[in-house]
Amino acid sequence: MFSLFEGVLAVASMAGFGLFAFRRYLRRGSALAVLFAGFGVMMAVAMPASATEFRKGDTVNVRKGETIKGDLFATGEHVRIDGDVDGDVYAFAHQVDVTGHINGDLICFAQAVRVSGVVDGNLRAGANNVTVTGTVERNVMLWNETFNLDSGGKIGPQSYGRRRNPDAGWKDRA
């Protein structure tokens, strides 16, 4: 995705090259007309904007049936995602519950995180307790005390981890 500055630079470069290449055939007035017409076309074509939504409060809720296009930054005591988010979710809360669908990453810092819905991207969390009963399509990276993966929970195409066996120390599992 190009920024406005890159778009202006590209149009100005193309106009400058065109003026240089056809300088014999253009008069000064017509060269300026071509340059201003190029700028007018560039300004008329709208650049797509990425939307970011900020929500804060004691309870932040994305209701079932609600769709957020773009990233969501949520802060509060309790963040609950029951609807759809087409983007990343950044949550800072005491408790984060995801029962809906996130079409992106879930990045959160909370005391308790529970994913019983679907996260199409990665789950990255700094939390005390993380429970996954739903689906995380990609990777999970956690800084936590307790991680629970329910029997119905799924992480990525392959899930690798390390578990501590009190008798034998650390063991790899697939």
C-alpha positions in Angstrom: 0.0 0.0 0.0 1.4 3.4 -1.0 1.3 6.4 1.1 0.3 9.8 -0.2 3.9 11.0 -0.4 4.9 7.9 -2.4 2.0 8.6 -4.8 2.9 12.2 -5.3 6.5 11.2 -5.8 5.6 8.6 -8.4 3.3 11.0 -10.4 5.9 13.7 -10.2 8.6 11.4 -11.5 6.4 10.1 -14.3 5.4 13.7 -15.3 9.1 14.8 -15.2 10.2 11.9 -17.3 7.4 12.6 -19.8 8.3 16.2 -20.0 11.9 15.4 -20.5 11.2 12.8 -23.2 8.8 15.1 -25.2 10.4 18.4 -24.4 10.9 19.3 -28.1 7.2 18.9 -28.8 5.8 20.6 -25.8 5.6 24.3 -25.1 5.9 25.7 -21.7 2.2 26.2 -21.2 1.2 22.7 -22.3 3.9 21.1 -20.1 2.4 22.8 -17.0 -1.1 21.7 -18.1 0.1 18.1 -18.3 1.8 18.4 -14.9 -1.3 19.8 -13.2 -3.6 17.3 -14.9 -1.4 14.5 -13.5 -1.7 16.0 -10.0 -5.5 16.4 -10.4 -5.8 12.7 -11.4 -3.7 11.6 -8.5 -5.8 13.7 -6.0 -9.1 12.4 -7.6 -8.2 8.7 -7.0 -8.8 8.0 -3.4 -6.3 5.9 -1.5 -7.8 3.1 0.6 -7.7 3.9 4.3 -7.1 1.3 7.0 -9.5 1.8 9.8 -8.6 1.4 13.4 -11.1 1.5 16.2 -10.4 2.4 19.8 -12.7 1.3 22.6 -12.3 1.7 26.3 -14.4 1.3 29.4 -15.1 -1.0 32.3 -16.6 -3.6 29.8 -15.7 -3.5 26.2 -17.9 -5.7 24.1 -18.1 -6.5 20.4 -21.6 -7.9 20.2 -22.7 -10.9 18.2 -23.5 -9.9 14.7 -21.3 -6.8 14.8 -18.4 -6.6 12.4 -15.4 -4.3 12.9 -13.4 -3.6 9.7 -9.8 -3.0 10.7 -7.8 -3.3 13.9 -9.4 -2.9 17.3 -7.6 -1.5 20.4 -9.6 -2.3 23.5 -8.8 -1.4 27.1 -10.9 -2.1 30.2 -11.7 -4.4 33.0 -13.3 -7.0 30.8 -12.9 -7.2 27.0 -15.4 -9.6 25.2 -15.3 -10.3 21.5 -18.6 -12.1 20.5 -18.8 -10.7 16.9 -16.3 -10.5 14.0 -13.2 -8.4 13.7 -11.5 -8.2 10.3 -8.1 -7.2 11.6 -5.9 -7.5 14.6 -7.2 -7.1 18.2 -5.0 -5.4 20.8 -6.5 -5.9 24.3 -5.3 -4.6 27.6 -7.7 -5.8 30.4 -8.2 -7.9 33.5 -10.1 -10.5 31.5 -10.3 -11.2 27.7 -12.9 -13.5 26.3 -13.1 -14.4 22.6 -16.1 -16.3 21.5 -16.4 -14.7 18.1 -14.1 -14.6 15.0 -10.9 -12.6 14.7 -9.6 -12.5 11.2 -6.1 -11.5 12.3 -3.9 -11.7 15.4 -5.0 -11.5 19.1 -2.3 -9.6 21.1 -3.3 -9.1 24.7 -2.1 -8.4 28.1 -4.5 -9.6 30.8 -4.9 -11.6 34.0 -7.1 -14.2 32.2 -7.5 -15.0 28.5 -10.1 -17.4 27.2 -10.4 -18.2 23.5 -13.4 -20.3 22.7 -14.0 -18.8 19.2 -11.7 -18.6 16.2 -8.5 -16.6 15.7 -7.3 -16.8 12.2 -3.9 -15.4 13.0 -1.5 -15.7 16.0 -2.2 -15.5 19.7 0.3 -13.5 21.6 -0.4 -12.9 25.2 1.2 -11.8 28.5 -1.2 -13.3 31.0 -1.5 -15.2 34.2 -4.0 -17.8 32.8 -4.6 -18.7 29.2 -7.3 -21.2 28.1 -7.9 -22.2 24.5 -11.1 -24.2 23.8 -11.6 -22.8 20.3 -9.2 -22.5 17.3 -6.1 -20.5 16.8 -5.1 -21.0 13.1 -1.4 -20.1 13.4 1.0 -19.8 16.3 0.7 -19.2 20.1 3.3 -17.3 21.9 2.7 -16.8 25.6 4.3 -15.3 28.7 2.1 -16.9 31.3 1.8 -19.0 34.5 -0.9 -21.4 33.3 -1.9 -22.6 29.8 -4.8 -24.9 29.3 -5.5 -26.4 25.9 -8.9 -28.1 26.0 -9.5 -31.4 24.2 -11.6 -29.5 21.6 -9.1 -26.7 21.2 -6.8 -26.5 18.2 -3.7 -24.6 17.5 -2.3 -24.3 14.0 -1.8 -27.2 11.6 0.8 -28.6 14.0 1.1 -27.9 17.6 4.4 -28.3 19.3 5.2 -27.5 22.9 7.1 -28.5 26.0 5.6 -29.8 29.1 7.2 -30.5 32.4 7.0 -33.9 33.9 7.9 -33.7 37.6 9.7 -37.1 37.4 11.6 -36.8 34.2 12.1 -33.0 33.7 11.2 -31.3 30.4 9.9 -33.4 27.5 9.0 -32.4 23.9 5.5 -33.3 22.7 3.9 -33.1 19.3 
